[in-house]
């Protein structure tokens, strides 16, 4: 190959490219309920699934997004104003029939965000944006294949909560251990054994004392912060249900 040939721009591929999108399943806990953020599609009949609820997301912008994670962070900030939440890739879905506009592939992330001080936003491609209880959202006919994406995200979240510190990312810091246990129970949808909860949390080494705060019984209780927000801590065993 000559230097001239090597310097030439590659030819475009001889086949049509699929639509590439990123969708985000954003979870929070409000009033002791696990909720998910949904956006309402515009009522314009020229748009797919008009007036249907959907997960927030959109097309990859090749001029702005360095990679898929950058796109996910951009979409998340556009909808919530949050810059650095817990964000994890869930998986990828693609097919000819998931979008009536053509063959499309979406890369899905889920995010965990404390509900305090969130400023929800809806852009030009959304008529509304709102939190919805996960149990209700799972029974709602969402746009595209978003019902399947949501179900997969809920399954992943509840599975990982059994053996990780993920619920701590749903709390505003500082938080108490009873508050943390309550969030575990909300996400799992069942109580957990209280006797070993405190021991497990403190032994895992992911919490730092943050001084006394007002507890659930109006008595001062020790508050905690996450030592690192880079990743969840994995426990050696799952939680036992409380009878």
Buried (B, 14 or more C-beta within 10 A) or exposed (E): EEEEEEEEEEEEEEEEEBBBBBBBBBBBBBEEBBBBBBBBBBEEEEBEBBBBBBBBBBBBEEEEBEEBBBBBBBBBBBBBEBEEBBBBEBEEBBEEEBBEEEBBBBBBBBBBBBBEEBEBBBEEBBBEBEBBBBEEBBEEEBBBBBBEBBBBBBEBBBEBBBBBBBBBBBBEBBBBBBBBBBBBBBBBEEBBEEEEBEEBBBEBEBBEEBEEBEBEEEEEBBBBBBEEBEEBBEBEEEBEEEE
